[in-house]
């Protein structure tokens, strides 16, 4: 307790609160974002955040602990086979960009049309 019987927050809490205010969050934002840990260490993500990020049941998160804070980072998890396929596509793209043989499109519609042709889905832009 500090002078006058007021509880003094540790400096790292003051720093965190000042950074929230610094980037433009109001006190009401902090009140709305409070969450309580329940049984089995479960925490409910506030509905406003779920809606804003388009989260849904079953989504996966990378949990990062950084200087006494916990961050949940939404992630997409691929099978090893799909990850290898994506890496091969990325490597092919890097090689064609480096060699100057990458296809250049005049606009997004042409790119989308070409992707549909490559996928064989018959959809045209």
KEMARTI-136395 format. One record per residue (C-alpha): x, y, z; residue number from 1; residue in three letters. Coordinates in steps of 0.05 Angstrom, whole numbers. Example, Ala and Ser with C-alpha at 12.3 -4.5 7.8 and 13.67 -1.06 7.14 Angstrom:
+--------+--------+--------+-----+-----+
:      X :      Y :      Z :   i :  aa :
+--------+--------+--------+-----+-----+
:    246 :    -90 :    156 :   1 : ALA :
:    273 :    -21 :    143 :   2 : SER :
+--------+--------+--------+-----+-----+
//
This chain:
+--------+--------+--------+-----+-----+
:      X :      Y :      Z :   i :  aa :
+--------+--------+--------+-----+-----+
:      0 :      0 :      0 :   1 : UNK :
:     24 :     69 :    -16 :   2 : UNK :
:     11 :    134 :     20 :   3 : UNK :
:    -63 :    146 :     36 :   4 : UNK :
:    -78 :     71 :     36 :   5 : UNK :
:    -81 :     65 :    -40 :   6 : UNK :
:    -54 :      1 :    -70 :   7 : UNK :
:      6 :     16 :   -116 :   8 : UNK :
:      9 :    -25 :   -180 :   9 : UNK :
:     77 :    -54 :   -197 :  10 : UNK :
:    112 :    -15 :   -252 :  11 : UNK :
:    101 :    -69 :   -306 :  12 : UNK :
:     25 :    -61 :   -296 :  13 : UNK :
:     32 :     14 :   -302 :  14 : UNK :
:     72 :      6 :   -366 :  15 : UNK :
:     20 :    -42 :   -395 :  16 : UNK :
:    -37 :      5 :   -378 :  17 : UNK :
:      0 :     65 :   -407 :  18 : UNK :
:     13 :     27 :   -472 :  19 : UNK :
:    -61 :     10 :   -478 :  20 : UNK :
:    -79 :     83 :   -470 :  21 : UNK :
:    -21 :    104 :   -515 :  22 : UNK :
:    -49 :     64 :   -574 :  23 : UNK :
:   -118 :     92 :   -564 :  24 : UNK :
:   -156 :     41 :   -522 :  25 : UNK :
:   -205 :     70 :   -472 :  26 : UNK :
:   -217 :     47 :   -401 :  27 : UNK :
:   -283 :     15 :   -423 :  28 : UNK :
:   -245 :    -27 :   -473 :  29 : UNK :
:   -203 :    -56 :   -417 :  30 : UNK :
:   -265 :    -70 :   -375 :  31 : UNK :
:   -299 :   -106 :   -432 :  32 : UNK :
:   -238 :   -149 :   -445 :  33 : UNK :
:   -233 :   -178 :   -375 :  34 : UNK :
:   -236 :   -254 :   -374 :  35 : UNK :
:   -235 :   -302 :   -316 :  36 : UNK :
:   -199 :   -369 :   -315 :  37 : UNK :
:   -249 :   -425 :   -302 :  38 : UNK :
:   -241 :   -499 :   -287 :  39 : UNK :
:   -188 :   -536 :   -327 :  40 : UNK :
:   -153 :   -469 :   -341 :  41 : UNK :
:   -206 :   -448 :   -392 :  42 : UNK :
:   -214 :   -374 :   -411 :  43 : UNK :
:   -271 :   -348 :   -454 :  44 : UNK :
:   -250 :   -301 :   -510 :  45 : UNK :
:   -298 :   -241 :   -510 :  46 : UNK :
:   -350 :   -243 :   -565 :  47 : UNK :
:   -326 :   -177 :   -595 :  48 : UNK :
:   -257 :   -207 :   -608 :  49 : UNK :
:   -286 :   -272 :   -634 :  50 : UNK :
:   -329 :   -233 :   -684 :  51 : UNK :
:   -274 :   -185 :   -704 :  52 : UNK :
:   -225 :   -241 :   -719 :  53 : UNK :
:   -276 :   -289 :   -749 :  54 : UNK :
:   -259 :   -343 :   -699 :  55 : UNK :
:   -300 :   -407 :   -693 :  56 : UNK :
:   -303 :   -469 :   -650 :  57 : UNK :
:   -243 :   -514 :   -663 :  58 : UNK :
:   -196 :   -459 :   -685 :  59 : UNK :
:   -124 :   -469 :   -661 :  60 : UNK :
:    -78 :   -418 :   -627 :  61 : UNK :
:     -4 :   -412 :   -615 :  62 : UNK :
:      4 :   -392 :   -541 :  63 : UNK :
:     61 :   -344 :   -530 :  64 : UNK :
:     86 :   -321 :   -462 :  65 : UNK :
:    125 :   -256 :   -467 :  66 : UNK :
:    149 :   -215 :   -407 :  67 : UNK :
:     91 :   -237 :   -362 :  68 : UNK :
:     36 :   -231 :   -416 :  69 : UNK :
:      0 :   -286 :   -452 :  70 : UNK :
:    -17 :   -278 :   -526 :  71 : UNK :
:    -62 :   -324 :   -566 :  72 : UNK :
:    -43 :   -323 :   -640 :  73 : UNK :
:    -94 :   -357 :   -687 :  74 : UNK :
:    -60 :   -409 :   -731 :  75 : UNK :
:    -79 :   -457 :   -786 :  76 : UNK :
:    -53 :   -527 :   -778 :  77 : UNK :
:    -39 :   -568 :   -842 :  78 : UNK :
:    -23 :   -641 :   -849 :  79 : UNK :
:     49 :   -657 :   -865 :  80 : UNK :
:     28 :   -676 :   -936 :  81 : UNK :
:     -6 :   -609 :   -947 :  82 : UNK :
:     52 :   -571 :   -915 :  83 : UNK :
:    101 :   -605 :   -962 :  84 : UNK :
:     56 :   -590 :  -1022 :  85 : UNK :
:     52 :   -516 :  -1002 :  86 : UNK :
:    128 :   -513 :   -991 :  87 : UNK :
:    140 :   -543 :  -1061 :  88 : UNK :
:     94 :   -490 :  -1091 :  89 : UNK :
:    129 :   -434 :  -1053 :  90 : UNK :
:    197 :   -460 :  -1076 :  91 : UNK :
:    174 :   -463 :  -1149 :  92 : UNK :
:    149 :   -391 :  -1142 :  93 : UNK :
:    215 :   -368 :  -1112 :  94 : UNK :
:    254 :   -401 :  -1169 :  95 : UNK :
:    210 :   -371 :  -1224 :  96 : UNK :
:    214 :   -302 :  -1192 :  97 : UNK :
:    290 :   -307 :  -1186 :  98 : UNK :
:    299 :   -331 :  -1258 :  99 : UNK :
:    250 :   -279 :  -1285 : 100 : UNK :
:    202 :   -330 :  -1313 : 101 : UNK :
:    145 :   -314 :  -1265 : 102 : UNK :
:     78 :   -298 :  -1298 : 103 : UNK :
:     58 :   -225 :  -1291 : 104 : UNK :
:    -16 :   -207 :  -1294 : 105 : UNK :
:    -45 :   -141 :  -1315 : 106 : UNK :
:   -101 :   -145 :  -1263 : 107 : UNK :
:   -129 :   -189 :  -1208 : 108 : UNK :
:   -185 :   -215 :  -1251 : 109 : UNK :
:   -135 :   -246 :  -1300 : 110 : UNK :
:    -98 :   -278 :  -1242 : 111 : UNK :
:   -162 :   -308 :  -1213 : 112 : UNK :
:   -184 :   -334 :  -1281 : 113 : UNK :
:   -117 :   -367 :  -1292 : 114 : UNK :
:   -119 :   -399 :  -1222 : 115 : UNK :
:   -189 :   -427 :  -1237 : 116 : UNK :
:   -163 :   -456 :  -1303 : 117 : UNK :
:   -103 :   -488 :  -1267 : 118 : UNK :
:   -149 :   -518 :  -1215 : 119 : UNK :
:   -196 :   -544 :  -1268 : 120 : UNK :
:   -258 :   -519 :  -1232 : 121 : UNK :
:   -290 :   -488 :  -1294 : 122 : UNK :
:   -305 :   -423 :  -1259 : 123 : UNK :
:   -289 :   -360 :  -1298 : 124 : UNK :
:   -278 :   -291 :  -1271 : 125 : UNK :
+--------+--------+--------+-----+-----+
//
